[in-house]
């Protein structure tokens, strides 16, 4: 008999870590939605944002700035770095490749990944840098109901909260603003968007900037969890099943996909692992993604492929 | 005092759009336009006629400066829109100055609603939301069908509705000139007629100038005042629309009406060859 308390604890822990996957997946969704480019470099952007933040923070604190001012300045500095990156990518990589086929653009983002990883570590260093932006204390809930209570990490709660705000903000941006509408228009048809006077270079800069800022948010949470280090780039791989399950074009899909992957892999590890052997956590998400692909290739929330005959 | 006056008269007489002997090359090697010249007067409707691959679309894209993203380039000649060299402007500058293209095949944004599609046309405008909302109603007045379907996803509307949506979207930019590429493509004759009537309406009431690329020669010559016929990247004939429609060669090659006596195929081929050589 599985204890309900243990089940809830694993579920909550899983959902919360799922939210963190969602934060990374969001960056992919944004760029794919707006330019049809599958941005392989999202993981590298998280690394770059994290390194820029943590290194500037350390420097400011070492120079006697109060911690709050240091945090504000550090985030500002990292945001500027992401803006510069967005501009460079638009100017030198994506801009010259307008109207090329999707695979060409995808390959170019693989190139961007290596350049970003290299440049970030060359400029900011390649050690593991601890980042303490959010409390990582543990709460014990419902101690009166379950023996030992339910263990929840405060960081996970913060992560969930931030992801919620981010998604709400992005949804408003995409649905309600003129620039958001133009982004979706560009995603549908580059050429037609240009023909109605939407400056495509500017739109792409905005997309990469927003993706960069999302990467920065992901970096604050992941950096606190794992420390800022090279292995953060592997998050990109964890985001893939999230994207397949949630749908490449849907912001809510990225969140729900993240939750499913997070909860699914933790539950599978704890409750199935004991029967069929451990280590399920590492491949469970991919199997789940495969199953979704068979049933619903556009993902749970993805846009249907509209094809008129 | 008389000098500025003279200057104004020449300006008024100058065509709104003038394309002077342009050559267009794709991918640095494929020569598509081999010296096309044409004039569009202010407030006119000019038809650009010709078969598939004659260079109609390329001509329009050269005017709207959309060739770059297809690896095309104007290598010779010049295009003046309202007295400004088009090559020096970006596509969005051109839209801001009042020249917008409605591309071949409608090209609506499939995942946006009809209303969102129309609103994207107003991207370059800075005159405020109220003016844009007013224009939206104006577009719905011209195309009542779009009003009924304003909330539907554009990708699921009919071909005729998409064509209306594409024209409406262009209207939202408050254009002075619309480059309309093949509006009749894939549409039922009745819808084509409806769309051409609206084109005429817009021309008369809103004073929008049209440069119209069409394969449907019959329809185009009915509504246009002037026509150019392109063949293999060259203008082979031009004239007033009624004159063109009455021309024996146009009838033979583009309207499918044979003259009194049937020409043999061999003669036709010979004639075409000779004409190309002369052009």
Interface residues (C-beta under 8 A of the other chain):
Chain A: X98 X99 X178 X181 X182 X184 X185 X187 X188 X189 X190 X191 X192 X193 X194 X195 X196 X197 X198 X199 X200 X303 X306 X308
Chain B: X64 X66 X68 X69 X70 X90 X91 X92 X94 X95 X96 X100 X101 X102 X103 X107 X108 X109 X110 X111 X112 X116 X117 X119 X120 X121 X123 X124 X153 X155 X156 X159 X169 X170 X173
